[in-house]
Amino acid sequence: MLRIGGFLPLTLSDFPGTVAAMVFVRGCTMHCPYCHNHSLCEPGPLLDTQEVLGRLSANLGRVAGVVVSGGEPTVHAGLPVFLATVGALGLRVKLDTNGSRPQALATILDHGLADHVALDVKAGWTGYDQLVGGVGMATAVSASLSALRRHAVAYELRTTVCGGWHDEAGLTELRQALRPGERWFLQPFRRTDDLPDRGADLRPPDPGLLIRVRDQARAAGIDCHIR
C-alpha cells in the first residue's frame, strides 16, 4: 500500500492534543537543502504495511492517532486506502505534506480521511522553486493551501527558517499570503551532521528576524509561533 521507511510507536509532540504513532514514507517531490529526513527521499529498506497496521491495532488504547509523514506521503497512490484503514481502527489521522500534489491532498480532504494537516510553506513564492529544487512547486503549494481553506479540517502551516536563505523580504511575502486566524509555526533551522550536500552553507537564522516576523504576523491576525 505504501513504501514505509520508518515507524515510531509513540510521539507526544507531533499531533496536537493527541498521543500518536508516526509512519514515515519513502519518496519525495522536493530536494530541500535543510531536510533532516532526506534519507527517506532515497530508496532504502521498507516495512511491511500490514505489519505496521498490526502494530497500530495492537497499540489501541495507548495511542489515539497516527501521523503520516515522510518523505512526502501524497506521492503514494495507496495513501487514501491506508488513511481510511487507519481511521477504521478508530485512530485520528494527521497528515504532514509539502503541498506539492494538491489534487491528491484535495482527494483526501474530500473524503474526510485526515483530521489534521500540517502543510510546509517553505518560503515566499518568489524563489520557492529554487529552494526546493523543483518546477511549479510554488503554484502547487498555493493550490494546496487553497484546498485546506475550502475544507473543514484543522491545519497548521510550518516554515523552517534558514540563515543564508530566508530574509525578511521573503518571509514578509509569505506572511502576506496567509490569512488572519491561520496558525503558522516558524521553525529555526538547526544544523545536524545528516544534511544534503546543498545544505552546507546554511546556518541558524537571526533570532531577531524570527521575532520581527512573528510579531508582524500577529499584528495581522495570524496565529504565529516560533517553535
ROSE-4610 file (N, C-alpha, C; in Angstrom, 1 decimal, always signed):
// ROSE-4610
residu = [M/M/M/L/L/L/R/R/R/I/I/I/G/G/G/G/G/G/F/F/F/L/L/L/P/P/P/L/L/L/T/T/T/L/L/L/S/S/S/D/D/D/F/F/F/P/P/P/G/G/G/T/T/T/V/V/V/A/A/A/A/A/A/M/M/M/V/V/V/F/F/F/V/V/V/R/R/R/G/G/G/C/C/C/T/T/T/M/M/M/H/H/H/C/C/C/P/P/P/Y/Y/Y/C/C/C/H/H/H/N/N/N/H/H/H/S/S/S/L/L/L/C/C/C/E/E/E/P/P/P/G/G/G/P/P/P/L/L/L/L/L/L/D/D/D/T/T/T/Q/Q/Q/E/E/E/V/V/V/L/L/L/G/G/G/R/R/R/L/L/L/S/S/S/A/A/A/N/N/N/L/L/L/G/G/G/R/R/R/V/V/V/A/A/A/G/G/G/V/V/V/V/V/V/V/V/V/S/S/S/G/G/G/G/G/G/E/E/E/P/P/P/T/T/T/V/V/V/H/H/H/A/A/A/G/G/G/L/L/L/P/P/P/V/V/V/F/F/F/L/L/L/A/A/A/T/T/T/V/V/V/G/G/G/A/A/A/L/L/L/G/G/G/L/L/L/R/R/R/V/V/V/K/K/K/L/L/L/D/D/D/T/T/T/N/N/N/G/G/G/S/S/S/R/R/R/P/P/P/Q/Q/Q/A/A/A/L/L/L/A/A/A/T/T/T/I/I/I/L/L/L/D/D/D/H/H/H/G/G/G/L/L/L/A/A/A/D/D/D/H/H/H/V/V/V/A/A/A/L/L/L/D/D/D/V/V/V/K/K/K/A/A/A/G/G/G/W/W/W/T/T/T/G/G/G/Y/Y/Y/D/D/D/Q/Q/Q/L/L/L/V/V/V/G/G/G/G/G/G/V/V/V/G/G/G/M/M/M/A/A/A/T/T/T/A/A/A/V/V/V/S/S/S/A/A/A/S/S/S/L/L/L/S/S/S/A/A/A/L/L/L/R/R/R/R/R/R/H/H/H/A/A/A/V/V/V/A/A/A/Y/Y/Y/E/E/E/L/L/L/R/R/R/T/T/T/T/T/T/V/V/V/C/C/C/G/G/G/G/G/G/W/W/W/H/H/H/D/D/D/E/E/E/A/A/A/G/G/G/L/L/L/T/T/T/E/E/E/L/L/L/R/R/R/Q/Q/Q/A/A/A/L/L/L/R/R/R/P/P/P/G/G/G/E/E/E/R/R/R/W/W/W/F/F/F/L/L/L/Q/Q/Q/P/P/P/F/F/F/R/R/R/R/R/R/T/T/T/D/D/D/D/D/D/L/L/L/P/P/P/D/D/D/R/R/R/G/G/G/A/A/A/D/D/D/L/L/L/R/R/R/P/P/P/P/P/P/D/D/D/P/P/P/G/G/G/L/L/L/L/L/L/I/I/I/R/R/R/V/V/V/R/R/R/D/D/D/Q/Q/Q/A/A/A/R/R/R/A/A/A/A/A/A/G/G/G/I/I/I/D/D/D/C/C/C/H/H/H/I/I/I/R/R/R]
num = [1/1/1/2/2/2/3/3/3/4/4/4/5/5/5/6/6/6/7/7/7/8/8/8/9/9/9/10/10/10/11/11/11/12/12/12/13/13/13/14/14/14/15/15/15/16/16/16/17/17/17/18/18/18/19/19/19/20/20/20/21/21/21/22/22/22/23/23/23/24/24/24/25/25/25/26/26/26/27/27/27/28/28/28/29/29/29/30/30/30/31/31/31/32/32/32/33/33/33/34/34/34/35/35/35/36/36/36/37/37/37/38/38/38/39/39/39/40/40/40/41/41/41/42/42/42/43/43/43/44/44/44/45/45/45/46/46/46/47/47/47/48/48/48/49/49/49/50/50/50/51/51/51/52/52/52/53/53/53/54/54/54/55/55/55/56/56/56/57/57/57/58/58/58/59/59/59/60/60/60/61/61/61/62/62/62/63/63/63/64/64/64/65/65/65/66/66/66/67/67/67/68/68/68/69/69/69/70/70/70/71/71/71/72/72/72/73/73/73/74/74/74/75/75/75/76/76/76/77/77/77/78/78/78/79/79/79/80/80/80/81/81/81/82/82/82/83/83/83/84/84/84/85/85/85/86/86/86/87/87/87/88/88/88/89/89/89/90/90/90/91/91/91/92/92/92/93/93/93/94/94/94/95/95/95/96/96/96/97/97/97/98/98/98/99/99/99/100/100/100/101/101/101/102/102/102/103/103/103/104/104/104/105/105/105/106/106/106/107/107/107/108/108/108/109/109/109/110/110/110/111/111/111/112/112/112/113/113/113/114/114/114/115/115/115/116/116/116/117/117/117/118/118/118/119/119/119/120/120/120/121/121/121/122/122/122/123/123/123/124/124/124/125/125/125/126/126/126/127/127/127/128/128/128/129/129/129/130/130/130/131/131/131/132/132/132/133/133/133/134/134/134/135/135/135/136/136/136/137/137/137/138/138/138/139/139/139/140/140/140/141/141/141/142/142/142/143/143/143/144/144/144/145/145/145/146/146/146/147/147/147/148/148/148/149/149/149/150/150/150/151/151/151/152/152/152/153/153/153/154/154/154/155/155/155/156/156/156/157/157/157/158/158/158/159/159/159/160/160/160/161/161/161/162/162/162/163/163/163/164/164/164/165/165/165/166/166/166/167/167/167/168/168/168/169/169/169/170/170/170/171/171/171/172/172/172/173/173/173/174/174/174/175/175/175/176/176/176/177/177/177/178/178/178/179/179/179/180/180/180/181/181/181/182/182/182/183/183/183/184/184/184/185/185/185/186/186/186/187/187/187/188/188/188/189/189/189/190/190/190/191/191/191/192/192/192/193/193/193/194/194/194/195/195/195/196/196/196/197/197/197/198/198/198/199/199/199/200/200/200/201/201/201/202/202/202/203/203/203/204/204/204/205/205/205/206/206/206/207/207/207/208/208/208/209/209/209/210/210/210/211/211/211/212/212/212/213/213/213/214/214/214/215/215/215/216/216/216/217/217/217/218/218/218/219/219/219/220/220/220/221/221/221/222/222/222/223/223/223/224/224/224/225/225/225/226/226/226/227/227/227]
x = [+0.8/+0.0/+0.9/+1.8/+2.7/+4.2/+5.1/+6.5/+6.9/+6.8/+7.0/+8.5/+9.2/+10.6/+10.9/+9.9/+10.1/+8.8/+8.9/+7.7/+8.2/+7.5/+7.7/+6.4/+6.5/+5.3/+4.6/+5.4/+4.8/+5.4/+4.6/+5.1/+4.0/+4.6/+3.7/+3.7/+4.5/+4.7/+4.3/+3.9/+3.7/+2.3/+1.4/-0.1/-0.7/-1.1/-1.6/-2.7/-2.5/-3.5/-3.8/-2.9/-3.2/-1.9/-2.0/-0.9/-0.9/+0.2/+0.1/+1.3/+1.2/+2.3/+2.7/+3.8/+4.2/+4.7/+4.2/+4.6/+5.3/+6.5/+7.4/+7.4/+7.0/+7.0/+8.3/+8.7/+9.8/+9.3/+10.2/+9.9/+9.5/+10.0/+9.6/+9.7/+9.0/+8.9/+9.9/+10.5/+11.3/+12.7/+13.6/+15.0/+15.5/+14.9/+15.2/+16.6/+17.4/+18.8/+18.9/+17.8/+17.9/+17.2/+16.8/+15.9/+16.7/+16.1/+16.6/+16.2/+15.3/+14.8/+15.1/+16.2/+16.5/+16.8/+17.2/+17.4/+16.1/+15.0/+13.7/+13.4/+14.1/+13.8/+14.5/+15.3/+16.0/+15.6/+15.8/+15.5/+16.1/+15.5/+16.0/+15.1/+15.4/+14.6/+13.2/+12.2/+10.8/+10.2/+9.2/+8.5/+7.2/+6.8/+5.5/+4.3/+3.5/+2.3/+1.4/+1.1/+0.2/+0.8/+2.1/+2.8/+2.6/+2.8/+2.6/+1.2/+0.2/-1.2/-1.5/-0.8/-1.0/-0.4/+0.7/+1.3/+0.4/-0.2/-1.1/-2.4/-2.9/-4.0/-3.7/-2.5/-2.1/-1.9/-1.6/-1.4/-2.7/-3.8/-5.1/-5.2/-5.6/-5.7/-4.4/-3.3/-2.1/-1.9/-2.3/-2.3/-3.7/-3.9/-5.2/-5.2/-4.0/-3.8/-2.6/-2.5/-1.3/-0.9/+0.3/+0.9/+1.5/+1.1/+1.8/+2.6/+3.9/+4.9/+5.9/+7.0/+7.9/+9.3/+9.9/+9.3/+8.0/+7.3/+6.1/+5.0/+4.0/+3.0/+2.2/+1.9/+0.9/+1.5/+2.8/+3.3/+2.8/+2.2/+1.8/+0.3/+0.0/-1.4/-2.2/-1.6/-2.3/-2.5/-2.2/-2.3/-3.8/-4.8/-6.1/-6.6/-6.3/-6.7/-6.1/-4.8/-4.1/-4.7/-5.0/-5.6/-7.0/-7.8/-9.1/-9.0/-8.0/-7.8/-7.5/-6.6/-6.2/-7.4/-8.2/-9.4/-10.4/-10.5/-11.4/-11.0/-9.8/-9.3/-9.7/-10.3/-10.7/-9.6/-8.6/-7.5/-7.7/-7.3/-7.3/-6.1/-6.2/-5.1/-4.6/-3.3/-2.7/-1.7/-1.8/-1.0/+0.0/+1.2/+2.3/+2.6/+2.5/+2.7/+3.4/+4.2/+4.8/+3.9/+2.7/+1.8/+2.0/+2.9/+3.3/+2.3/+1.4/+0.4/-1.0/-1.5/-2.7/-3.9/-3.9/-5.1/-5.2/-4.0/-4.0/-4.5/-4.0/-4.5/-6.0/-6.5/-7.9/-8.7/-8.3/-9.0/-9.1/-8.0/-8.0/-9.0/-9.0/-9.9/-11.3/-11.6/-12.9/-13.6/-12.8/-13.3/-13.1/-12.7/-12.6/-11.6/-10.5/-9.6/-8.5/-8.5/-7.5/-8.2/-7.8/-8.4/-7.6/-6.3/-5.4/-4.3/-4.0/-3.0/-1.9/-0.7/+0.5/+1.0/+0.9/+1.4/+2.7/+3.8/+5.0/+4.9/+5.0/+5.1/+6.5/+7.4/+8.8/+9.4/+8.7/+9.3/+8.2/+8.5/+7.7/+7.7/+6.6/+6.5/+7.7/+8.3/+9.4/+10.6/+11.2/+12.3/+12.0/+10.7/+10.3/+10.8/+10.7/+11.1/+12.7/+13.4/+14.8/+15.2/+14.5/+14.8/+14.6/+13.4/+13.1/+13.5/+14.2/+14.7/+13.7/+12.6/+11.5/+11.0/+10.1/+9.4/+7.9/+7.4/+5.9/+5.5/+6.5/+6.1/+5.4/+5.8/+5.1/+3.6/+3.3/+1.9/+1.2/+1.8/+1.2/+0.9/+1.9/+1.7/+0.6/+0.6/-0.5/-1.9/-2.0/-3.2/-3.6/-2.6/-2.8/-3.3/-2.8/-3.3/-4.7/-5.0/-6.4/-7.3/-6.9/-7.7/-8.0/-7.0/-7.2/-8.2/-8.2/-9.1/-10.5/-10.7/-12.0/-12.7/-11.9/-12.4/-12.4/-13.3/-13.5/-12.5/-11.2/-10.2/-9.2/-8.8/-7.8/-6.5/-5.8/-4.5/-3.6/-2.3/-1.2/-0.2/+0.4/+1.5/+2.8/+3.8/+5.2/+6.2/+7.1/+8.2/+9.5/+10.4/+11.8/+12.6/+13.1/+13.8/+15.3/+16.0/+17.4/+18.2/+19.2/+20.1/+20.9/+21.1/+21.8/+20.8/+19.5/+18.4/+17.3/+16.6/+15.5/+15.9/+15.1/+15.4/+14.0/+14.0/+12.8/+11.8/+12.4/+11.5/+10.8/+11.5/+10.8/+9.8/+10.1/+9.1/+8.0/+8.2/+7.1/+6.1/+6.7/+5.9/+5.1/+5.7/+4.9/+3.8/+4.2/+3.2/+2.0/+2.2/+1.1/+0.2/+0.7/-0.1/-1.0/-0.8/-1.6/-2.8/-3.7/-4.9/-5.0/-5.7/-6.0/-6.6/-6.1/-6.6/-5.9/-5.1/-4.3/-3.1/-2.8/-1.7/-0.5/+0.6/+1.8/+3.0/+3.8/+4.9/+6.2/+7.0/+8.4/+9.4/+10.1/+11.0/+12.4/+13.2/+14.6/+15.4/+16.1/+17.0/+18.0/+18.3/+19.3/+20.2/+21.5/+22.4/+22.6/+22.6/+23.0/+24.0/+24.5/+25.5/+24.9/+23.6/+22.9/+22.1/+22.8/+22.1/+22.5/+21.6/+22.0/+23.2/+23.9/+25.0/+24.7/+23.4/+23.0/+22.9/+22.9/+22.8/+24.1/+25.2/+26.5/+26.6/+26.0/+26.2/+25.1/+24.1/+23.0/+23.5/+22.8/+23.1/+21.8/+21.8/+20.6/+20.2/+19.0/+18.6/+18.9/+18.9/+19.0/+17.7/+17.8/+16.6/+15.8/+16.4/+15.7/+14.8/+15.2/+14.4/+13.1/+13.3/+12.1/+11.1/+11.6/+10.7/+10.0/+10.7/+10.0/+8.9/+9.2/+8.3/+7.1/+7.3/+6.2/+5.4/+6.0/+5.2/+4.4/+5.0/+4.3/+3.1/+3.3/+2.2/+1.1/+1.4/+0.4/-0.4/+0.3/-0.3/-1.3/-1.1/-2.0/-3.1/-3.1/-4.2/-3.8/-2.6/-2.1/-1.6/-2.0/-1.6/-0.2/+0.8/+2.2/+3.0/+3.8/+4.6/+6.0/+7.0/+8.3/+8.4/+8.8/+8.8/+10.3]
y = [-1.2/+0.0/+1.3/+1.3/+2.5/+1.9/+2.8/+2.4/+3.1/+2.3/+2.8/+2.6/+3.7/+3.6/+3.7/+4.0/+4.1/+4.1/+3.7/+3.7/+4.0/+5.0/+5.4/+5.1/+4.2/+3.7/+4.8/+5.8/+6.8/+8.1/+9.2/+10.5/+11.4/+12.3/+13.2/+14.6/+14.8/+16.2/+16.5/+15.5/+15.7/+15.8/+15.5/+15.6/+16.4/+17.6/+18.5/+17.8/+17.7/+17.2/+15.7/+15.0/+13.6/+12.7/+11.7/+10.7/+9.9/+9.8/+9.2/+8.3/+7.6/+6.9/+7.6/+7.4/+8.0/+7.0/+7.2/+6.4/+7.3/+6.9/+7.7/+7.0/+7.6/+7.0/+7.5/+6.7/+7.0/+7.7/+8.5/+9.2/+10.6/+11.6/+13.0/+13.7/+14.8/+15.6/+16.8/+17.0/+18.2/+17.8/+18.7/+18.4/+19.6/+19.8/+20.9/+20.8/+21.9/+21.7/+21.5/+21.8/+21.6/+20.4/+19.5/+18.3/+17.4/+17.2/+16.2/+14.8/+14.6/+13.3/+12.9/+13.5/+13.3/+11.8/+11.0/+9.6/+8.9/+9.4/+8.9/+9.2/+10.2/+10.6/+9.6/+8.7/+7.8/+6.3/+5.4/+4.0/+3.5/+2.6/+2.0/+0.9/+0.4/-0.7/-0.2/-1.2/-0.9/-1.8/-1.2/-2.0/-2.5/-3.7/-4.3/-3.5/-3.0/-2.2/-2.9/-4.2/-4.9/-5.1/-5.3/-5.4/-4.1/-2.9/-1.6/-1.5/-1.8/-1.8/-2.7/-3.8/-4.7/-4.1/-3.4/-2.8/-1.6/-0.9/+0.1/-0.5/-1.5/-2.2/-2.7/-3.2/-3.7/-2.6/-1.4/-0.3/+0.6/+0.1/+0.8/+0.9/+2.1/+2.3/+3.0/+2.8/+3.5/+4.8/+4.7/+5.8/+6.1/+7.4/+7.8/+8.3/+8.4/+8.9/+8.4/+8.7/+8.4/+9.6/+9.9/+10.9/+10.2/+10.6/+10.0/+11.2/+10.9/+11.9/+11.3/+12.0/+11.4/+12.1/+12.2/+11.9/+12.7/+12.4/+13.1/+12.0/+11.9/+10.9/+10.9/+12.1/+12.1/+11.6/+11.2/+10.6/+9.1/+8.6/+7.2/+7.1/+6.4/+6.2/+5.4/+4.6/+3.9/+4.7/+6.0/+6.7/+6.8/+7.1/+7.2/+5.9/+4.8/+3.5/+3.3/+3.6/+3.5/+4.4/+5.6/+6.5/+6.0/+5.5/+5.0/+3.8/+3.0/+1.8/+2.2/+3.2/+3.7/+4.3/+5.1/+5.7/+4.6/+3.5/+2.4/+1.8/+1.9/+1.4/+2.3/+3.4/+4.4/+5.4/+5.4/+6.4/+7.7/+8.8/+10.0/+10.1/+10.9/+10.9/+12.3/+12.5/+13.8/+13.5/+14.3/+14.2/+15.4/+15.0/+16.0/+16.0/+17.2/+17.3/+18.5/+18.4/+19.6/+20.3/+19.8/+20.5/+20.5/+19.6/+19.6/+18.9/+18.1/+17.4/+17.8/+19.0/+19.5/+18.6/+18.0/+17.1/+15.9/+15.3/+14.2/+14.7/+15.8/+16.4/+16.6/+17.2/+17.5/+16.2/+15.2/+13.9/+13.4/+13.5/+13.1/+14.0/+15.2/+16.1/+15.9/+15.7/+15.5/+14.3/+13.3/+12.0/+12.0/+13.1/+13.2/+12.2/+12.0/+11.0/+11.5/+12.8/+13.4/+14.3/+14.2/+15.1/+16.4/+16.3/+17.5/+17.4/+18.5/+18.6/+19.6/+19.2/+20.2/+20.4/+21.6/+22.0/+22.8/+22.3/+23.1/+24.2/+25.4/+26.5/+27.0/+26.7/+26.8/+28.2/+29.1/+30.4/+31.2/+32.5/+33.3/+32.7/+33.0/+32.4/+32.7/+33.9/+34.2/+33.4/+32.6/+31.8/+30.4/+30.1/+28.9/+27.7/+27.7/+26.5/+26.3/+27.4/+27.3/+26.6/+27.0/+26.5/+25.0/+24.5/+23.1/+22.3/+22.9/+22.1/+21.4/+22.2/+21.6/+22.7/+22.3/+23.2/+23.3/+24.4/+24.6/+24.3/+24.3/+24.0/+25.1/+26.4/+27.5/+27.4/+27.2/+27.1/+26.0/+24.8/+23.7/+23.9/+24.4/+24.7/+25.7/+26.7/+27.7/+27.0/+26.1/+25.4/+24.5/+23.9/+23.0/+23.9/+25.0/+25.9/+26.3/+26.6/+26.9/+25.7/+24.5/+23.3/+23.2/+23.5/+23.4/+24.4/+25.6/+26.7/+26.3/+25.5/+25.1/+24.1/+23.4/+22.2/+22.5/+21.8/+21.9/+21.0/+21.3/+20.4/+21.3/+20.8/+21.6/+21.5/+22.7/+22.6/+23.7/+23.4/+24.4/+24.5/+25.6/+25.9/+26.0/+25.5/+25.4/+25.9/+26.7/+27.2/+27.1/+26.3/+26.2/+27.4/+28.2/+29.4/+29.2/+29.5/+29.2/+30.6/+30.8/+31.9/+31.5/+32.5/+32.1/+31.9/+31.8/+31.6/+32.6/+32.4/+33.3/+34.7/+35.6/+37.0/+37.6/+38.8/+39.5/+39.7/+40.1/+40.4/+39.1/+38.0/+36.7/+36.3/+36.4/+36.0/+36.9/+38.2/+39.1/+38.8/+38.4/+38.0/+36.8/+35.8/+34.7/+35.1/+35.9/+36.3/+37.0/+37.7/+38.4/+37.5/+36.3/+35.3/+34.5/+34.7/+34.0/+34.8/+34.2/+34.8/+35.0/+36.0/+36.1/+34.8/+34.3/+33.1/+31.9/+31.9/+30.7/+30.6/+29.3/+29.0/+28.8/+29.5/+29.5/+29.3/+28.3/+28.0/+28.3/+29.1/+29.4/+28.5/+27.7/+26.7/+27.0/+27.5/+27.8/+26.6/+26.7/+25.7/+25.4/+24.1/+23.6/+22.6/+22.9/+22.1/+20.8/+19.7/+18.4/+17.8/+16.7/+16.0/+15.3/+15.2/+14.5/+15.4/+16.2/+17.1/+16.8/+17.2/+17.1/+18.0/+17.7/+18.5/+19.9/+20.2/+21.6/+22.4/+21.7/+22.4/+22.9/+22.7/+23.0/+24.5/+25.4/+26.8/+27.4/+26.6/+27.1/+27.2/+28.1/+28.4/+28.7/+28.6/+29.1/+30.5/+30.9/+32.3/+33.2/+34.5/+35.5/+35.5/+35.3/+35.2/+36.5/+37.6/+38.9/+38.9/+38.2/+38.1/+37.3/+36.2/+35.4/+36.2/+36.9/+37.7/+38.8/+39.5/+40.5/+39.9/+38.8/+38.2/+37.7/+37.1/+36.6/+37.8/+38.9/+40.0/+40.7/+40.8/+41.3/+40.4/+39.1/+38.2/+38.3/+38.4/+38.5/+39.8/+40.9/+42.1/+42.1/+41.1/+40.9/+39.9/+39.4/+38.5/+37.0/+36.7/+35.3/+34.8/+33.5/+32.9/+32.3/+33.1/+32.8/+32.5/+31.4/+31.0/+30.6/+30.8/+30.3/+28.9/+27.9/+26.6/+26.1]
z = [+0.0/+0.0/+0.0/+0.9/+1.0/+1.0/+0.6/+0.8/+2.2/+3.2/+4.6/+4.9/+5.3/+5.6/+7.1/+7.9/+9.3/+10.1/+11.4/+12.3/+13.7/+14.3/+15.6/+16.4/+17.4/+18.1/+19.0/+19.4/+20.3/+20.1/+20.0/+20.0/+20.7/+21.6/+22.3/+21.8/+20.7/+20.3/+18.8/+18.1/+16.6/+16.2/+17.1/+16.8/+17.9/+17.7/+18.7/+19.5/+20.8/+21.7/+21.6/+20.9/+20.7/+20.9/+21.7/+21.8/+20.5/+19.8/+18.4/+18.1/+17.1/+16.5/+15.2/+14.6/+13.4/+12.3/+11.1/+10.0/+9.0/+8.6/+7.7/+6.3/+5.3/+4.0/+3.2/+2.2/+1.4/+0.1/-0.4/-1.7/-1.4/-2.2/-2.1/-3.4/-3.5/-4.8/-4.7/-3.5/-3.3/-2.8/-2.9/-2.5/-1.7/-0.5/+0.3/+0.9/+0.9/+1.4/+2.9/+3.7/+5.1/+5.6/+4.7/+5.1/+6.0/+7.2/+8.2/+7.9/+7.0/+6.7/+5.2/+4.7/+3.3/+2.9/+3.9/+3.6/+3.2/+3.6/+3.2/+1.8/+1.2/-0.2/-1.2/-0.7/-1.5/-1.3/-2.2/-2.0/-0.7/-0.1/+1.2/+1.7/+2.9/+3.5/+3.7/+3.5/+3.7/+4.7/+5.4/+6.4/+5.7/+6.1/+5.6/+6.1/+5.2/+5.5/+6.5/+6.2/+7.1/+8.5/+8.6/+9.9/+10.6/+10.0/+10.6/+11.1/+10.3/+10.7/+11.9/+11.9/+13.0/+14.3/+14.2/+15.4/+15.9/+14.9/+15.3/+16.0/+15.5/+16.1/+17.5/+17.7/+19.0/+20.0/+19.5/+20.4/+20.7/+20.2/+20.5/+22.0/+22.5/+23.9/+24.4/+23.8/+24.1/+23.3/+22.0/+21.1/+20.6/+20.3/+19.8/+18.4/+17.8/+16.5/+15.8/+14.5/+13.7/+12.8/+12.8/+12.0/+10.8/+9.6/+8.4/+7.8/+7.7/+7.4/+6.4/+6.2/+5.2/+5.2/+4.0/+2.7/+2.4/+1.4/+1.0/+0.8/+1.7/+1.6/+0.4/-0.2/-1.3/-2.6/-2.6/-3.8/-4.0/-3.0/-3.0/-3.3/-4.4/-4.8/-3.7/-2.9/-1.8/-0.6/-0.5/+0.7/+1.2/+0.3/+0.8/+1.4/+0.8/+1.4/+2.8/+2.9/+4.1/+5.2/+4.9/+5.8/+6.2/+5.3/+5.6/+6.5/+6.3/+7.2/+8.6/+8.7/+10.0/+10.7/+10.0/+10.5/+11.0/+10.2/+10.6/+11.9/+12.3/+13.6/+14.8/+14.4/+15.5/+15.8/+15.0/+15.2/+14.4/+15.1/+14.4/+13.5/+12.4/+11.4/+11.2/+11.3/+10.9/+9.7/+8.7/+7.5/+7.5/+7.3/+7.1/+5.6/+4.9/+3.5/+3.1/+2.0/+1.4/+0.4/+0.2/-0.7/-2.1/-2.6/-4.0/-4.9/-4.3/-5.1/-4.6/-5.0/-4.4/-4.8/-5.9/-6.3/-5.4/-5.0/-4.1/-2.7/-2.3/-1.0/-1.0/-2.1/-2.2/-2.1/-2.7/-2.7/-1.2/-0.5/+0.9/+1.7/+1.5/+2.2/+1.8/+0.5/+0.1/+0.7/+1.0/+1.6/+3.2/+3.7/+5.2/+5.8/+5.1/+5.6/+6.5/+6.8/+7.7/+8.7/+9.9/+11.0/+11.2/+10.8/+10.9/+9.8/+9.3/+8.2/+8.6/+8.5/+8.6/+7.2/+6.7/+5.4/+5.5/+4.9/+4.9/+3.8/+4.2/+3.3/+3.5/+2.5/+2.8/+2.6/+1.9/+1.6/+1.0/+0.7/-0.2/-1.6/-2.3/-3.6/-4.6/-4.5/-5.3/-4.8/-5.7/-5.3/-4.7/-4.6/-4.0/-4.7/-6.0/-6.8/-6.6/-6.6/-6.5/-5.1/-4.1/-2.7/-2.7/-3.2/-3.1/-4.2/-5.2/-6.3/-7.2/-7.5/-8.3/-9.2/-10.1/-11.0/-10.7/-10.6/-10.4/-9.0/-8.1/-6.7/-6.0/-6.3/-5.6/-6.0/-7.2/-7.7/-7.0/-6.9/-6.3/-4.8/-4.1/-2.7/-2.4/-3.2/-3.1/-3.3/-4.3/-4.5/-3.4/-2.7/-1.6/-0.4/-0.2/+0.8/+0.5/-0.7/-1.1/-0.8/-1.0/-0.7/+0.8/+1.6/+3.0/+3.5/+2.9/+3.3/+2.9/+1.9/+1.4/+2.3/+3.1/+3.8/+5.3/+6.0/+7.4/+8.1/+8.0/+8.6/+9.4/+10.5/+11.3/+10.5/+10.4/+9.7/+10.3/+10.1/+10.6/+9.4/+9.4/+8.4/+9.1/+8.4/+9.0/+8.0/+8.5/+7.7/+8.5/+8.0/+8.5/+8.0/+8.9/+8.5/+8.6/+7.6/+7.5/+7.3/+8.1/+7.7/+6.5/+5.6/+4.3/+3.2/+3.6/+2.5/+2.8/+3.9/+4.2/+4.7/+4.2/+4.6/+5.0/+5.5/+5.9/+4.8/+3.6/+2.4/+2.0/+1.9/+1.5/+2.5/+3.8/+4.9/+4.9/+4.6/+4.6/+3.4/+2.3/+1.1/+1.5/+2.2/+2.6/+3.6/+4.6/+5.6/+4.9/+3.9/+3.2/+2.5/+2.2/+1.5/+2.5/+3.8/+4.8/+5.3/+5.9/+6.3/+7.9/+8.4/+9.8/+10.3/+11.5/+12.1/+11.8/+10.7/+10.4/+11.3/+11.7/+12.6/+11.8/+12.1/+11.4/+12.4/+12.2/+13.0/+12.3/+12.9/+12.4/+13.1/+12.3/+12.9/+12.6/+13.5/+13.2/+12.8/+11.7/+11.2/+12.3/+12.5/+13.4/+12.6/+12.6/+11.8/+12.5/+11.7/+12.1/+11.2/+11.5/+10.7/+9.5/+9.4/+8.4/+7.5/+6.7/+5.8/+4.3/+3.4/+2.0/+1.7/+0.6/+0.2/+0.0/-0.5/-0.7/+0.6/+1.7/+3.0/+3.6/+2.9/+3.5/+4.0/+3.3/+3.6/+4.5/+4.9/+5.7/+7.2/+7.9/+9.3/+10.0/+11.3/+12.0/+11.7/+11.8/+11.5/+12.6/+12.3/+13.4/+14.2/+15.5/+16.4/+16.3/+16.1/+15.9/+14.7/+13.6/+12.4/+12.7/+13.4/+13.8/+14.6/+15.6/+16.5/+15.7/+14.8/+14.0/+13.1/+12.5/+11.6/+12.4/+13.5/+14.4/+14.8/+15.3/+15.8/+14.6/+13.4/+12.3/+11.9/+12.0/+11.6/+12.7/+13.9/+14.9/+14.8/+14.4/+14.2/+13.1/+12.1/+11.0/+11.3/+12.6/+13.0/+12.8/+12.4/+12.1/+13.5/+13.7/+15.0/+14.8/+15.0/+14.6/+15.9/+15.8/+16.9/+16.4/+17.3/+17.0/+17.7/+17.0/+17.6/+17.8]
